[in-house]
């Protein structure tokens, strides 16, 4: 059961004038610690909560990538990762994209894979990645710890945008990084404290609430996604349907960008909105954000908790517009 909400920014010292477990919110606060314990249990390591998924990525890269180093990023994965690293290029960060189904480039100093990738839904070659000399960071947002536990596969860091299925209700913004190495944990914790990449008590409290129903929500969403993917694959207006065999996300292509826009604006039950992993099903064309990184006709479908037949009827009617 979710505990009480403590919005304090500071806590009194003890009778001897010494700080206790909590003294200042930028270092630690009760709701953060409570949800980190649950996240660590799910992932099999020690978790650190951040105010956004990209905050977690930033904290990890600032801590683990050497000055002037090269980070190998999975191609076809979340486009914001490469955008961030390109933005930080003046600081000496060199980001190269690679096919994560193959071994990473030899010159990589840090490797970032995604399981599965968003929105092309490829899975990384974990064996090849962890055989590389560089540390491996895995963004497993779409799989959740219920389906992929990167630390058990040899990765150094497991990343999640907790905004998505971990929170599950489209009402919080958060990220999490989990590690098994105590020294790396301390380094990441210090970076988080010094940079102020700290999630609020309200965010931590809401995330702890979301985790209580994660398994039930995920199972339902996954079963529906699997069925919709099979039907989309057989539909004449769909040129490509992608589903990695797990999770709640499906992506599929229609003829071109104009057709994708007609489809995404024709649904009545499914929301034409960005983001993913919530209880409500969402559909959007990704080319508007990602440009040439994905096909013009690609649509990303994040499956929620609605009845499968209701969702399929909505999709069929929309695809008639393709």
C-alpha positions as CSV (number, residue, x, y, z in Angstrom):
1,X,0.0,0.0,0.0
2,X,1.3,3.5,-0.9
3,X,2.5,5.3,2.2
4,X,2.0,8.8,3.4
5,X,3.0,11.8,1.2
6,X,5.8,13.9,2.7
7,X,6.4,17.1,0.8
8,X,9.1,18.4,3.2
9,X,12.2,20.0,1.7
10,X,14.2,19.8,5.0
11,X,14.1,17.8,8.2
12,X,15.4,18.7,11.7
13,X,18.7,17.3,13.0
14,X,18.7,15.0,16.0
15,X,19.3,16.0,19.6
16,X,23.0,15.8,19.1
17,X,22.9,18.2,16.2
18,X,23.5,15.5,13.6
19,X,21.5,15.0,10.4
20,X,19.3,11.9,10.3
21,X,18.3,9.7,7.4
22,X,16.7,12.7,5.8
23,X,18.0,16.3,6.1
24,X,17.6,18.0,2.7
25,X,15.4,16.9,-0.2
26,X,18.1,17.1,-2.9
27,X,19.9,14.3,-1.2
28,X,17.0,12.0,-0.2
29,X,13.4,12.1,0.7
30,X,11.0,9.5,2.2
31,X,8.7,8.9,-0.8
32,X,11.7,8.6,-3.2
33,X,13.4,6.0,-1.0
34,X,10.1,4.0,-0.7
35,X,9.5,3.8,-4.4
36,X,13.3,3.1,-5.1
37,X,13.1,0.1,-2.9
38,X,10.2,-1.3,-4.9
39,X,11.8,-0.5,-8.2
40,X,15.0,-2.1,-7.1
41,X,13.2,-5.3,-6.1
42,X,11.5,-5.4,-9.5
43,X,14.7,-4.9,-11.4
44,X,17.1,-6.9,-9.1
45,X,19.4,-4.1,-8.2
46,X,19.6,-0.6,-6.5
47,X,17.3,2.0,-8.1
48,X,17.7,5.7,-8.4
49,X,14.6,7.9,-9.2
50,X,14.9,10.9,-11.5
51,X,12.4,13.7,-12.5
52,X,12.2,12.3,-16.1
53,X,13.4,9.4,-18.2
54,X,15.7,11.9,-20.0
55,X,17.0,13.0,-16.6
56,X,18.0,9.5,-15.9
57,X,19.8,9.2,-19.3
58,X,21.6,12.5,-18.6
59,X,22.7,11.5,-15.2
60,X,24.0,8.1,-16.5
61,X,25.9,9.6,-19.4
62,X,27.5,12.4,-17.3
63,X,28.7,9.8,-14.9
64,X,29.8,7.0,-17.1
65,X,31.0,8.5,-20.5
66,X,34.6,9.6,-20.3
67,X,35.4,13.1,-21.6
68,X,35.6,13.1,-25.4
69,X,34.1,9.6,-25.4
70,X,31.9,7.8,-28.0
71,X,28.5,6.5,-27.1
72,X,27.0,3.9,-29.4
73,X,23.3,4.3,-29.6
74,X,20.8,1.8,-31.0
75,X,19.5,2.9,-34.4
76,X,15.7,3.1,-34.6
77,X,15.4,3.6,-30.8
78,X,13.9,6.6,-29.0
79,X,14.9,9.6,-31.1
80,X,15.3,11.9,-28.0
81,X,18.5,10.0,-27.0
82,X,20.4,11.0,-30.2
83,X,19.0,14.5,-30.0
84,X,20.3,14.9,-26.5
85,X,23.8,13.6,-27.4
86,X,24.0,15.8,-30.5
87,X,23.0,18.8,-28.4
88,X,25.9,17.9,-26.0
89,X,28.4,17.5,-28.8
90,X,30.1,20.8,-28.0
91,X,31.1,19.1,-24.6
92,X,32.9,16.4,-26.5
93,X,30.2,13.7,-26.7
94,X,30.4,11.7,-29.9
95,X,27.2,9.7,-30.6
96,X,27.1,7.1,-33.3
97,X,24.1,5.0,-34.2
98,X,24.4,1.3,-34.9
99,X,22.2,-1.7,-35.7
100,X,21.6,-3.2,-32.2
101,X,21.0,-6.6,-33.7
102,X,24.7,-6.6,-34.5
103,X,27.8,-6.1,-32.3
104,X,28.5,-2.5,-31.2
105,X,31.3,-0.6,-32.9
106,X,34.7,-1.3,-31.5
107,X,35.5,2.4,-30.6
108,X,32.5,2.8,-28.3
109,X,33.2,3.9,-24.7
110,X,29.5,3.5,-23.7
111,X,26.7,1.5,-25.3
112,X,23.0,2.4,-25.1
113,X,20.6,-0.3,-26.4
114,X,16.8,-0.4,-26.2
115,X,14.7,-3.5,-25.5
116,X,12.6,-3.3,-27.7
117,X,13.4,-0.1,-29.6
118,X,10.9,2.6,-30.0
119,X,9.2,2.7,-32.6
120,X,10.9,0.1,-34.9
121,X,10.7,-2.6,-32.1
122,X,14.0,-4.4,-32.7
123,X,15.6,-6.3,-29.8
124,X,19.3,-5.9,-29.0
125,X,21.9,-8.7,-29.3
126,X,22.6,-8.7,-25.6
127,X,25.3,-11.3,-25.8
128,X,27.3,-9.2,-28.4
129,X,26.7,-6.0,-26.4
130,X,27.9,-7.2,-23.1
131,X,30.9,-9.0,-24.7
132,X,32.2,-5.5,-25.6
133,X,34.7,-3.8,-23.3
134,X,32.4,-0.8,-22.8
135,X,29.7,-0.6,-20.2
136,X,26.2,-1.3,-21.4
137,X,23.1,0.7,-20.6
138,X,19.7,-0.8,-21.6
139,X,16.5,1.3,-21.9
140,X,13.8,-1.3,-21.2
141,X,10.9,1.1,-21.0
142,X,8.7,-0.9,-23.4
143,X,9.4,-4.3,-21.8
144,X,9.3,-3.2,-18.2
145,X,11.1,-5.3,-15.5
146,X,8.3,-7.9,-15.9
147,X,9.6,-9.0,-19.3
148,X,13.3,-7.9,-19.6
149,X,15.7,-7.5,-16.7
150,X,18.8,-6.0,-18.2
151,X,21.1,-6.5,-15.1
152,X,20.5,-10.2,-15.3
153,X,21.5,-10.2,-18.9
154,X,24.9,-8.6,-18.1
155,X,24.1,-4.9,-18.6
156,X,25.5,-2.3,-16.2
157,X,22.5,-0.1,-16.0
158,X,18.7,-0.6,-16.6
159,X,16.9,2.5,-17.6
160,X,13.1,3.3,-17.7
161,X,11.0,6.2,-18.5
162,X,8.7,5.7,-15.5
163,X,6.3,8.2,-17.1
164,X,5.1,5.3,-19.2
165,X,3.9,1.9,-18.1
166,X,5.5,1.9,-14.7
167,X,3.4,4.9,-13.7
168,X,0.7,3.9,-16.1
169,X,-1.8,6.7,-15.7
170,X,-0.4,9.6,-17.8
171,X,-0.2,11.8,-14.7
172,X,3.5,11.8,-13.8
173,X,6.9,12.5,-15.3
174,X,9.8,10.3,-13.9
175,X,12.8,8.2,-14.8
176,X,14.7,5.4,-13.1
177,X,18.2,3.9,-13.4
178,X,19.0,0.7,-11.6
179,X,22.4,-0.9,-11.1
180,X,23.9,-3.8,-9.3
181,X,27.4,-2.4,-8.7
182,X,27.6,-0.4,-5.4
183,X,30.4,1.9,-6.6
184,X,28.5,2.8,-9.7
185,X,25.4,3.4,-7.6
186,X,27.3,5.9,-5.4
187,X,28.7,7.7,-8.4
188,X,25.3,8.0,-10.0
189,X,23.8,9.1,-6.7
190,X,26.5,11.8,-6.3
191,X,25.8,13.1,-9.8
192,X,22.1,13.2,-9.1
193,X,22.5,15.1,-5.9
194,X,25.0,17.6,-7.3
195,X,23.0,18.3,-10.4
196,X,19.6,18.4,-8.6
197,X,18.1,15.7,-10.9
198,X,15.6,14.8,-8.1
199,X,12.0,13.8,-8.5
200,X,9.3,15.4,-6.3
201,X,7.6,13.6,-3.4
202,X,4.3,13.8,-5.4
203,X,5.9,12.1,-8.3
204,X,7.4,9.3,-6.2
205,X,4.1,8.8,-4.4
206,X,2.1,8.5,-7.7
207,X,4.7,6.1,-9.1
208,X,4.5,3.9,-6.1
209,X,0.7,3.8,-6.6
210,X,1.2,2.9,-10.3
211,X,3.5,0.0,-9.5
212,X,0.8,-1.7,-7.4
213,X,-1.2,-2.5,-10.6
214,X,1.7,-2.9,-13.0
215,X,1.5,-6.7,-13.5
216,X,-2.3,-6.7,-14.0
217,X,-2.2,-3.8,-16.5
218,X,0.8,-5.2,-18.4
219,X,-0.7,-8.6,-18.9
220,X,-4.0,-7.2,-20.2
221,X,-2.3,-4.7,-22.5
222,X,0.1,-7.3,-23.8
223,X,-2.6,-9.8,-24.7
224,X,-4.6,-7.1,-26.5
225,X,-1.5,-5.8,-28.4
226,X,-0.6,-9.3,-29.6
227,X,-4.1,-9.8,-31.0
228,X,-4.2,-6.4,-32.6
229,X,-0.8,-6.9,-34.2
230,X,-1.9,-10.1,-35.8
231,X,-5.0,-8.4,-37.2
232,X,-3.1,-5.4,-38.5
233,X,-0.6,-7.7,-40.2
234,X,-3.5,-9.2,-42.2
235,X,-5.2,-5.9,-43.1
236,X,-4.8,-4.8,-46.8
237,X,-4.1,-1.2,-45.9
238,X,-1.2,-2.1,-43.7
239,X,2.1,-2.6,-45.5
240,X,4.2,-3.5,-42.5
241,X,3.2,-4.6,-38.9
242,X,5.7,-4.8,-36.1
243,X,5.4,-6.5,-32.8
244,X,8.4,-7.9,-30.9
245,X,6.4,-10.7,-29.2
246,X,6.1,-8.9,-25.8
247,X,4.8,-5.7,-24.5
248,X,2.0,-3.2,-25.3
249,X,3.4,-1.4,-28.2
250,X,2.7,-2.1,-31.9
251,X,3.9,-0.1,-34.9
252,X,2.6,-0.4,-38.4
253,X,3.0,1.4,-41.8
254,X,0.3,2.5,-44.2
255,X,1.0,3.8,-47.7
256,X,2.5,7.2,-46.9
257,X,2.5,10.2,-44.6
258,X,-0.9,11.5,-45.9
259,X,-2.5,8.1,-45.3
260,X,-1.0,8.0,-41.8
261,X,-2.5,11.4,-41.0
262,X,-5.9,10.3,-42.2
263,X,-5.8,7.2,-40.1
264,X,-4.6,8.9,-36.9
265,X,-7.3,11.6,-37.1
266,X,-10.1,9.1,-37.8
267,X,-10.3,7.2,-34.6
268,X,-13.1,7.7,-32.1
269,X,-12.0,5.6,-29.1
270,X,-8.2,5.6,-29.6
271,X,-6.6,8.9,-28.7
272,X,-4.5,10.7,-31.3
273,X,-1.8,11.7,-28.8
274,X,1.8,11.2,-28.0
275,X,3.4,9.1,-25.2
276,X,2.7,5.4,-24.4
277,X,2.1,2.9,-21.6
278,X,-1.0,4.5,-20.1
279,X,-4.4,2.9,-19.5
280,X,-5.9,4.6,-22.6
281,X,-4.9,3.5,-26.1
282,X,-3.0,6.1,-28.2
283,X,-2.1,6.3,-31.9
284,X,0.2,8.8,-33.6
285,X,2.3,9.2,-36.7
286,X,5.9,9.4,-35.6
287,X,7.4,10.9,-38.8
288,X,6.2,14.4,-37.6
289,X,8.8,14.1,-34.7
290,X,11.4,11.8,-36.1
291,X,11.6,12.7,-39.8
292,X,13.8,10.4,-41.9
293,X,14.6,8.2,-39.0
294,X,11.3,6.3,-39.5
295,X,9.0,5.7,-42.5
296,X,6.5,8.4,-43.4
297,X,3.6,6.1,-43.0
298,X,4.6,4.7,-39.6
299,X,1.9,4.8,-36.9
300,X,2.7,3.9,-33.3
301,X,0.0,2.2,-31.3
302,X,0.2,2.1,-27.5
303,X,-2.4,-0.3,-26.4
304,X,-4.3,0.4,-23.2
305,X,-7.0,-1.4,-21.2
306,X,-10.0,-1.0,-23.5
307,X,-11.7,-4.1,-24.9
308,X,-9.9,-5.6,-27.8
309,X,-13.0,-5.8,-30.1
310,X,-13.8,-2.1,-29.4
311,X,-10.2,-1.2,-30.3
312,X,-10.2,-3.3,-33.5
313,X,-13.5,-1.8,-34.6
314,X,-12.0,1.7,-34.2
315,X,-8.9,0.8,-36.1
316,X,-10.8,-0.9,-38.9
317,X,-12.9,2.2,-39.4
318,X,-9.8,4.4,-39.4
319,X,-7.9,2.2,-41.8
320,X,-10.8,2.6,-44.3
321,X,-9.5,6.1,-44.6
322,X,-5.9,5.1,-45.4
